[in-house]
């Protein structure tokens, strides 16, 4: 259980985590990929035990990549890495086969702790999600909105584009789009117009500016 693959398109992050892993653990970093579509072809030709998988990839969401990995290579253990700290994203990775989830802002010590737990056959989840697992057997309400999602809903309903939201909240546009997709999924809407009608009807925002 020492062959590791990193899937993340942020070179500064991957260079740093690869250096730390190779110089402080007995893990062998077999490869680093920047694209979700490259994962399955890579696994066809390389034996991997553990994958560090980012959610916010440029071509395929990490959710979909995890699902494909578990379908084709169920023995491979997946540790999700993301800037997303909402339990909705954690639950989706859990349902798609991940054995753990680390929030990138928590730092390298959390990542190494999670890797060790998973190598030992365990799981590693942030405390917020662990409470849900313990209390609801891995199930959560689809309508549970995070503070960040509420914030983004308010901006969407006031006409902000994803690019404008990203600039205002100091996020990447892809991260905003991931939040938007999660919001649509949780509220069962498909467009910004439907979202605005839903918000007006249900008054779901704590401080609506509509």
Phi and psi restraints in degrees (value plus and minus 20) as a CYANA .aco file:
   2 UNK   PHI    -155.3  -115.3
   2 UNK   PSI     -14.1    25.9
   3 UNK   PHI    -117.7   -77.7
   3 UNK   PSI     100.1   140.1
   4 UNK   PHI    -143.2  -103.2
   4 UNK   PSI     122.0   162.0
   5 UNK   PHI    -139.8   -99.8
   5 UNK   PSI     114.2   154.2
   6 UNK   PHI    -126.8   -86.8
   6 UNK   PSI     107.8   147.8
   7 UNK   PHI    -142.3  -102.3
   7 UNK   PSI      82.4   122.4
   8 UNK   PHI    -185.4  -145.4
   8 UNK   PSI     116.5   156.5
   9 UNK   PHI    -116.3   -76.3
   9 UNK   PSI     -12.1    27.9
  10 UNK   PHI    -116.3   -76.3
  10 UNK   PSI      83.9   123.9
  11 UNK   PHI     -82.3   -42.3
  11 UNK   PSI     -57.8   -17.8
  12 UNK   PHI     -81.5   -41.5
  12 UNK   PSI     -62.6   -22.6
  13 UNK   PHI     -86.4   -46.4
  13 UNK   PSI     -69.0   -29.0
  14 UNK   PHI     -86.0   -46.0
  14 UNK   PSI     -58.4   -18.4
  15 UNK   PHI     -82.4   -42.4
  15 UNK   PSI     -61.6   -21.6
  16 UNK   PHI     -89.2   -49.2
  16 UNK   PSI     -67.0   -27.0
  17 UNK   PHI     -89.4   -49.4
  17 UNK   PSI     -53.7   -13.7
  18 UNK   PHI     -85.6   -45.6
  18 UNK   PSI     -64.8   -24.8
  19 UNK   PHI     -79.5   -39.5
  19 UNK   PSI     -66.7   -26.7
  20 UNK   PHI     -84.7   -44.7
  20 UNK   PSI     -62.7   -22.7
  21 UNK   PHI     -83.7   -43.7
  21 UNK   PSI     -65.1   -25.1
  22 UNK   PHI     -91.4   -51.4
  22 UNK   PSI     -44.4    -4.4
  23 UNK   PHI    -123.3   -83.3
  23 UNK   PSI     -28.2    11.8
  24 UNK   PHI    -147.3  -107.3
  24 UNK   PSI     -22.5    17.5
  25 UNK   PHI    -154.9  -114.9
  25 UNK   PSI     155.2   195.2
  26 UNK   PHI    -115.1   -75.1
  26 UNK   PSI      -9.1    30.9
  27 UNK   PHI     -93.4   -53.4
  27 UNK   PSI     126.6   166.6
  28 UNK   PHI    -128.8   -88.8
  28 UNK   PSI      95.1   135.1
  29 UNK   PHI     -98.6   -58.6
  29 UNK   PSI      83.4   123.4
  30 UNK   PHI     -96.8   -56.8
  30 UNK   PSI     -47.7    -7.7
  31 UNK   PHI    -189.2  -149.2
  31 UNK   PSI     142.4   182.4
  32 UNK   PHI    -151.8  -111.8
  32 UNK   PSI     103.2   143.2
  33 UNK   PHI    -138.0   -98.0
  33 UNK   PSI     126.4   166.4
  34 UNK   PHI    -125.4   -85.4
  34 UNK   PSI     -23.1    16.9
  35 UNK   PHI    -149.2  -109.2
  35 UNK   PSI     118.3   158.3
  36 UNK   PHI     -87.5   -47.5
  36 UNK   PSI     -53.8   -13.8
  37 UNK   PHI     -88.4   -48.4
  37 UNK   PSI     -38.6     1.4
  38 UNK   PHI    -104.9   -64.9
  38 UNK   PSI     -29.4    10.6
  39 UNK   PHI     -86.7   -46.7
  39 UNK   PSI     -74.9   -34.9
  40 UNK   PHI     -81.4   -41.4
  40 UNK   PSI     -65.7   -25.7
  41 UNK   PHI     -78.2   -38.2
  41 UNK   PSI     -57.9   -17.9
  42 UNK   PHI     -84.9   -44.9
  42 UNK   PSI     -62.8   -22.8
  43 UNK   PHI     -87.1   -47.1
  43 UNK   PSI     -44.5    -4.5
  44 UNK   PHI     -83.4   -43.4
  44 UNK   PSI     -50.3   -10.3
  45 UNK   PHI    -133.6   -93.6
  45 UNK   PSI     -19.7    20.3
  46 UNK   PHI    -158.3  -118.3
  46 UNK   PSI     118.6   158.6
  47 UNK   PHI    -105.8   -65.8
  47 UNK   PSI     103.0   143.0
  48 UNK   PHI    -148.0  -108.0
  48 UNK   PSI     119.6   159.6
  49 UNK   PHI    -119.9   -79.9
  49 UNK   PSI     -57.3   -17.3
  50 UNK   PHI    -161.4  -121.4
  50 UNK   PSI     117.5   157.5
  51 UNK   PHI    -141.1  -101.1
  51 UNK   PSI     108.4   148.4
  52 UNK   PHI    -111.3   -71.3
  52 UNK   PSI      92.2   132.2
  53 UNK   PHI    -139.5   -99.5
  53 UNK   PSI      97.1   137.1
  54 UNK   PHI     -95.2   -55.2
  54 UNK   PSI     130.7   170.7
  55 UNK   PHI    -105.6   -65.6
  55 UNK   PSI     -59.4   -19.4
  56 UNK   PHI    -110.3   -70.3
  56 UNK   PSI      56.9    96.9
  57 UNK   PHI    -120.0   -80.0
  57 UNK   PSI     137.7   177.7
  58 UNK   PHI     -92.6   -52.6
  58 UNK   PSI     -41.7    -1.7
  59 UNK   PHI    -134.6   -94.6
  59 UNK   PSI     -71.4   -31.4
  60 UNK   PHI    -141.4  -101.4
  60 UNK   PSI     119.3   159.3
  61 UNK   PHI     -84.3   -44.3
  61 UNK   PSI     126.3   166.3
  62 UNK   PHI     -77.8   -37.8
  62 UNK   PSI     -47.1    -7.1
  63 UNK   PHI     -77.4   -37.4
  63 UNK   PSI     -67.4   -27.4
  64 UNK   PHI     -90.1   -50.1
  64 UNK   PSI     -57.4   -17.4
  65 UNK   PHI     -83.8   -43.8
  65 UNK   PSI     -63.6   -23.6
  66 UNK   PHI     -80.5   -40.5
  66 UNK   PSI     -61.9   -21.9
  67 UNK   PHI     -82.3   -42.3
  67 UNK   PSI     -62.2   -22.2
  68 UNK   PHI     -86.1   -46.1
  68 UNK   PSI     -60.2   -20.2
  69 UNK   PHI     -81.9   -41.9
  69 UNK   PSI     -67.6   -27.6
  70 UNK   PHI     -86.9   -46.9
  70 UNK   PSI     -49.6    -9.6
  71 UNK   PHI     -92.2   -52.2
  71 UNK   PSI     -59.8   -19.8
  72 UNK   PHI    -114.5   -74.5
  72 UNK   PSI     -56.6   -16.6
  73 UNK   PHI    -151.9  -111.9
  73 UNK   PSI      50.7    90.7
  74 UNK   PHI     -82.9   -42.9
  74 UNK   PSI     -38.4     1.6
  75 UNK   PHI     -98.3   -58.3
  75 UNK   PSI     -36.9     3.1
  76 UNK   PHI     -96.6   -56.6
  76 UNK   PSI     113.5   153.5
  77 UNK   PHI    -114.1   -74.1
  77 UNK   PSI     116.7   156.7
  78 UNK   PHI    -135.7   -95.7
  78 UNK   PSI     109.4   149.4
  79 UNK   PHI    -134.0   -94.0
  79 UNK   PSI      94.9   134.9
  80 UNK   PHI     -98.6   -58.6
  80 UNK   PSI     119.4   159.4
  81 UNK   PHI    -144.7  -104.7
  81 UNK   PSI     110.8   150.8
  82 UNK   PHI    -180.2  -140.2
  82 UNK   PSI     137.7   177.7
  83 UNK   PHI    -102.9   -62.9
  83 UNK   PSI     -34.1     5.9
  84 UNK   PHI     -92.9   -52.9
  84 UNK   PSI     106.1   146.1
  85 UNK   PHI    -134.1   -94.1
  85 UNK   PSI      -2.5    37.5
  86 UNK   PHI    -111.3   -71.3
  86 UNK   PSI     127.5   167.5
  87 UNK   PHI     -88.4   -48.4
  87 UNK   PSI     -40.2    -0.2
  88 UNK   PHI     -84.0   -44.0
  88 UNK   PSI     -64.1   -24.1
  89 UNK   PHI     -86.7   -46.7
  89 UNK   PSI     -59.5   -19.5
  90 UNK   PHI     -83.1   -43.1
  90 UNK   PSI     -63.6   -23.6
  91 UNK   PHI     -83.8   -43.8
  91 UNK   PSI     -59.5   -19.5
  92 UNK   PHI     -86.1   -46.1
  92 UNK   PSI     -60.2   -20.2
  93 UNK   PHI     -86.3   -46.3
  93 UNK   PSI     -58.1   -18.1
  94 UNK   PHI     -80.5   -40.5
  94 UNK   PSI     -67.3   -27.3
  95 UNK   PHI     -86.7   -46.7
  95 UNK   PSI     -46.5    -6.5
  96 UNK   PHI    -112.6   -72.6
  96 UNK   PSI     -12.2    27.8
  97 UNK   PHI      88.6   128.6
  97 UNK   PSI     -19.2    20.8
  98 UNK   PHI     -87.8   -47.8
  98 UNK   PSI     126.4   166.4
  99 UNK   PHI    -115.6   -75.6
  99 UNK   PSI     -27.6    12.4
 100 UNK   PHI    -189.2  -149.2
 100 UNK   PSI     150.8   190.8
 101 UNK   PHI    -169.9  -129.9
 101 UNK   PSI     107.5   147.5
 102 UNK   PHI    -142.2  -102.2
 102 UNK   PSI     115.0   155.0
 103 UNK   PHI    -108.0   -68.0
 103 UNK   PSI     104.2   144.2
 104 UNK   PHI     -77.6   -37.6
 104 UNK   PSI     -52.4   -12.4
 105 UNK   PHI     -90.8   -50.8
 105 UNK   PSI     -31.0     9.0
 106 UNK   PHI     -94.9   -54.9
 106 UNK   PSI     -38.7     1.3
 107 UNK   PHI      80.6   120.6
 107 UNK   PSI     150.3   190.3
 108 UNK   PHI     -87.8   -47.8
 108 UNK   PSI     -52.2   -12.2
 109 UNK   PHI     -80.9   -40.9
 109 UNK   PSI     -58.3   -18.3
 110 UNK   PHI     -86.5   -46.5
 110 UNK   PSI     -60.1   -20.1
 111 UNK   PHI     -82.3   -42.3
 111 UNK   PSI     -66.1   -26.1
 112 UNK   PHI     -85.9   -45.9
 112 UNK   PSI     -57.0   -17.0
 113 UNK   PHI     -83.8   -43.8
 113 UNK   PSI     -61.5   -21.5
 114 UNK   PHI     -86.2   -46.2
 114 UNK   PSI     -63.5   -23.5
 115 UNK   PHI     -78.0   -38.0
 115 UNK   PSI     -65.5   -25.5
 116 UNK   PHI     -83.3   -43.3
 116 UNK   PSI     -63.1   -23.1
 117 UNK   PHI     -79.1   -39.1
 117 UNK   PSI     -65.7   -25.7
 118 UNK   PHI     -90.3   -50.3
 118 UNK   PSI     -57.5   -17.5
 119 UNK   PHI     -82.1   -42.1
 119 UNK   PSI     -51.2   -11.2
 120 UNK   PHI    -102.8   -62.8
 120 UNK   PSI     -19.5    20.5
 121 UNK   PHI      76.8   116.8
 121 UNK   PSI     -17.2    22.8
 122 UNK   PHI    -115.1   -75.1
 122 UNK   PSI    -184.0  -144.0
 123 UNK   PHI    -150.4  -110.4
 123 UNK   PSI     143.7   183.7
 124 UNK   PHI    -165.2  -125.2
 124 UNK   PSI      97.5   137.5
 125 UNK   PHI    -153.7  -113.7
 125 UNK   PSI     127.8   167.8
 126 UNK   PHI     -77.2   -37.2
 126 UNK   PSI     133.8   173.8
 127 UNK   PHI     -77.2   -37.2
 127 UNK   PSI     -57.4   -17.4
 128 UNK   PHI     -81.2   -41.2
 128 UNK   PSI     -57.8   -17.8
 129 UNK   PHI    -103.3   -63.3
 129 UNK   PSI     -51.4   -11.4
 130 UNK   PHI     -80.6   -40.6
 130 UNK   PSI     -56.0   -16.0
 131 UNK   PHI     -82.2   -42.2
 131 UNK   PSI     -57.9   -17.9
 132 UNK   PHI     -89.6   -49.6
 132 UNK   PSI     -63.1   -23.1
 133 UNK   PHI     -79.5   -39.5
 133 UNK   PSI     -63.8   -23.8
 134 UNK   PHI     -88.3   -48.3
 134 UNK   PSI     -55.4   -15.4
 135 UNK   PHI    -112.4   -72.4
 135 UNK   PSI     -43.2    -3.2
 136 UNK   PHI    -150.6  -110.6
 136 UNK   PSI      -2.2    37.8
 137 UNK   PHI      35.2    75.2
 137 UNK   PSI      20.7    60.7
 138 UNK   PHI      65.9   105.9
 138 UNK   PSI     -20.6    19.4
 139 UNK   PHI    -124.2   -84.2
 139 UNK   PSI     129.9   169.9
 140 UNK   PHI    -163.2  -123.2
 140 UNK   PSI     140.9   180.9
 141 UNK   PHI     -90.3   -50.3
 141 UNK   PSI     109.8   149.8
 142 UNK   PHI     -87.7   -47.7
 142 UNK   PSI     -38.8     1.2
 143 UNK   PHI    -114.8   -74.8
 143 UNK   PSI      -9.7    30.3
 144 UNK   PHI     -96.9   -56.9
 144 UNK   PSI      89.4   129.4
 145 UNK   PHI    -119.0   -79.0
 145 UNK   PSI     117.9   157.9
 146 UNK   PHI    -104.3   -64.3
 146 UNK   PSI     148.4   188.4
 147 UNK   PHI     -81.6   -41.6
 147 UNK   PSI     -59.7   -19.7
 148 UNK   PHI     -83.7   -43.7
 148 UNK   PSI     -61.3   -21.3
 149 UNK   PHI     -85.0   -45.0
 149 UNK   PSI     -60.9   -20.9
 150 UNK   PHI     -80.9   -40.9
 150 UNK   PSI     -59.9   -19.9
 151 UNK   PHI     -83.2   -43.2
 151 UNK   PSI     -64.0   -24.0
 152 UNK   PHI     -89.3   -49.3
 152 UNK   PSI     -57.8   -17.8
 153 UNK   PHI     -77.9   -37.9
 153 UNK   PSI     -65.7   -25.7
 154 UNK   PHI     -79.0   -39.0
 154 UNK   PSI     -60.5   -20.5
 155 UNK   PHI     -90.5   -50.5
 155 UNK   PSI     -60.8   -20.8
 156 UNK   PHI     -79.7   -39.7
 156 UNK   PSI     -66.1   -26.1
 157 UNK   PHI     -88.4   -48.4
 157 UNK   PSI     -36.5     3.5
 158 UNK   PHI    -121.7   -81.7
 158 UNK   PSI      -3.4    36.6
 159 UNK   PHI      70.0   110.0
 159 UNK   PSI     -12.6    27.4
 160 UNK   PHI     -93.4   -53.4
 160 UNK   PSI     116.1   156.1
 161 UNK   PHI     -99.2   -59.2
 161 UNK   PSI     148.5   188.5
 162 UNK   PHI     -80.2   -40.2
 162 UNK   PSI     -60.3   -20.3
 163 UNK   PHI     -83.4   -43.4
 163 UNK   PSI     -61.2   -21.2
 164 UNK   PHI     -88.7   -48.7
 164 UNK   PSI     -59.2   -19.2
 165 UNK   PHI     -83.7   -43.7
 165 UNK   PSI     -63.4   -23.4
 166 UNK   PHI     -79.2   -39.2
 166 UNK   PSI     -63.6   -23.6
 167 UNK   PHI     -86.3   -46.3
 167 UNK   PSI     -62.0   -22.0
 168 UNK   PHI     -88.3   -48.3
 168 UNK   PSI     -57.0   -17.0
 169 UNK   PHI    -120.7   -80.7
 169 UNK   PSI     -15.9    24.1
 170 UNK   PHI      38.7    78.7
 170 UNK   PSI      26.3    66.3
 171 UNK   PHI    -141.0  -101.0
 171 UNK   PSI     145.9   185.9
 172 UNK   PHI    -100.0   -60.0
 172 UNK   PSI     135.7   175.7
 173 UNK   PHI     -81.9   -41.9
 173 UNK   PSI     -56.2   -16.2
 174 UNK   PHI     -85.0   -45.0
 174 UNK   PSI     -57.6   -17.6
 175 UNK   PHI     -85.0   -45.0
 175 UNK   PSI     -60.8   -20.8
 176 UNK   PHI     -82.3   -42.3
 176 UNK   PSI     -63.0   -23.0
 177 UNK   PHI     -83.5   -43.5
 177 UNK   PSI     -56.9   -16.9
 178 UNK   PHI     -84.1   -44.1
 178 UNK   PSI     -63.7   -23.7
 179 UNK   PHI     -80.8   -40.8
 179 UNK   PSI     -62.0   -22.0
 180 UNK   PHI     -81.2   -41.2
 180 UNK   PSI     -64.4   -24.4
 181 UNK   PHI     -82.8   -42.8
 181 UNK   PSI     -60.5   -20.5
 182 UNK   PHI     -83.4   -43.4
 182 UNK   PSI     -60.0   -20.0
 183 UNK   PHI     -83.5   -43.5
 183 UNK   PSI     -67.5   -27.5
 184 UNK   PHI     -77.2   -37.2
 184 UNK   PSI     -64.6   -24.6
 185 UNK   PHI     -84.7   -44.7
 185 UNK   PSI     -65.2   -25.2
 186 UNK   PHI     -85.6   -45.6
 186 UNK   PSI     -57.1   -17.1
 187 UNK   PHI    -118.1   -78.1
 187 UNK   PSI     -21.2    18.8
 188 UNK   PHI      37.8    77.8
 188 UNK   PSI      27.1    67.1
 189 UNK   PHI    -141.1  -101.1
 189 UNK   PSI     145.5   185.5
 190 UNK   PHI    -148.6  -108.6
 190 UNK   PSI     -32.2     7.8
 191 UNK   PHI    -159.9  -119.9
 191 UNK   PSI     146.7   186.7
 192 UNK   PHI     -85.0   -45.0
 192 UNK   PSI     -52.9   -12.9
 193 UNK   PHI     -84.9   -44.9
 193 UNK   PSI     -65.5   -25.5
 194 UNK   PHI     -82.2   -42.2
 194 UNK   PSI     -59.5   -19.5
 195 UNK   PHI     -82.6   -42.6
 195 UNK   PSI     -64.4   -24.4
 196 UNK   PHI     -82.5   -42.5
 196 UNK   PSI     -62.7   -22.7
 197 UNK   PHI     -83.1   -43.1
 197 UNK   PSI     -60.8   -20.8
 198 UNK   PHI     -82.2   -42.2
 198 UNK   PSI     -64.8   -24.8
 199 UNK   PHI     -83.2   -43.2
 199 UNK   PSI     -64.2   -24.2
 200 UNK   PHI     -84.4   -44.4
 200 UNK   PSI     -57.6   -17.6
 201 UNK   PHI     -92.7   -52.7
 201 UNK   PSI     -61.3   -21.3
 202 UNK   PHI    -122.6   -82.6
 202 UNK   PSI     -28.5    11.5
 203 UNK   PHI      29.7    69.7
 203 UNK   PSI      33.0    73.0
 204 UNK   PHI    -101.0   -61.0
 204 UNK   PSI     -33.4     6.6
 205 UNK   PHI    -107.0   -67.0
 205 UNK   PSI     119.0   159.0
 206 UNK   PHI     -87.7   -47.7
 206 UNK   PSI     -59.6   -19.6
 207 UNK   PHI    -149.2  -109.2
 207 UNK   PSI      47.1    87.1
 208 UNK   PHI     -83.9   -43.9
 208 UNK   PSI     123.4   163.4
 209 UNK   PHI    -133.7   -93.7
 209 UNK   PSI      -7.9    32.1
